[in-house]
Amino acid sequence: MSNLPYIVGNWKMNGTRSMLSEARAIDRSTQRFPGVQVAIAPPFTLINAMREASQMIGVGGQDCHVEASGAFTGDISAPMLRDAGADFVILGHSERRALHGETDELIRDKAEAAQAAGLGVIVCVGETDGERDAGNAESVVSAQLDGSLPRGENGADKLSVAYEPVWAIGTGRVASTDDISAMHSIIRGKLKDVYGEAGDEIRILYGGSVKGENAPEILAIDEVGGALVGGASLSAESFLSIVGAAAPERPERG
Ligand SMILES: O=C(CO)COP(=O)(O)O
């Protein structure tokens, strides 16, 4: 398990082949930041081309089906992602929970299927503003973790958790450093409960309006092991400013 800071771009439903130039630029510049693990999850249609166009960055899916194959029109399985060149998959993003009715149980089944196919997994959790205002942020996130973390024998392998408060996604509102710190500590405690010592090694990413300007402060918070970045991952320039903020040292020349 790597302990490098992990900066992951989630392109969501954005990107056609013309945007591969951004991925190439990110890939080239990533060589200057050997202390950072960088990845992009493009739409399914770009996974294979992005894999072939890049050398340094990880490439991932944004969802997968529980089954390996079958009569599931429009779905993509974990072995298919692997076959297309993906290294990992994002699961349980709040947009999938809200817009596709994904339950914790389904997310857990997907996570176990993805791990069985050899993919790394990023399980996303996060409360809505209503849940936070009602004082339930911690209990909501804890319940999501209880329900959606993979439990197989090797459940902690290549697993990351992304804390993405729903109200911070695409809104320009970032959780306060105190709130991020408090929630990441709770998540760490839960990971240790579930996985024992291995729970200490799992990276906990923050997501929600991360930009180059706020990345240094967010990435400096204890227990923040990286960032899951939406809008700012769509251009090489803005994404690389976040990668640079995660670099433990000055970039190598190149
Ligand atoms: O949902 C996100 C990443 O998965 C965050 O999106 P933004 O960075 O656009 O707020």
The ligand as an SDF file (V2000), in Angstrom:
LIG
                    3D

 10  9  0  0  0  0  0  0  0  0999 V2000
  -17.4240   15.2550   -6.6780 O   0  0  0  0  0  0  0  0  0  0  0  0
  -16.2660   15.6020   -6.6620 C   0  0  0  0  0  0  0  0  0  0  0  0
  -15.1850   14.6600   -6.9930 C   0  0  0  0  0  0  0  0  0  0  0  0
  -15.6510   13.3530   -7.0090 O   0  0  0  0  0  0  0  0  0  0  0  0
  -15.8690   16.9870   -6.3260 C   0  0  0  0  0  0  0  0  0  0  0  0
  -16.2510   17.7910   -7.3670 O   0  0  0  0  0  0  0  0  0  0  0  0
  -15.7590   19.3490   -7.3970 P   0  0  0  0  0  0  0  0  0  0  0  0
  -14.2630   19.3030   -7.1990 O   0  0  0  0  0  0  0  0  0  0  0  0
  -16.1660   19.8230   -8.7510 O   0  0  0  0  0  0  0  0  0  0  0  0
  -16.4450   20.0220   -6.2630 O   0  0  0  0  0  0  0  0  0  0  0  0
  1  2  2  0
  2  3  1  0
  2  5  1  0
  3  4  1  0
  5  6  1  0
  6  7  1  0
  7  8  2  0
  7  9  1  0
  7 10  1  0
M  END
$$$$
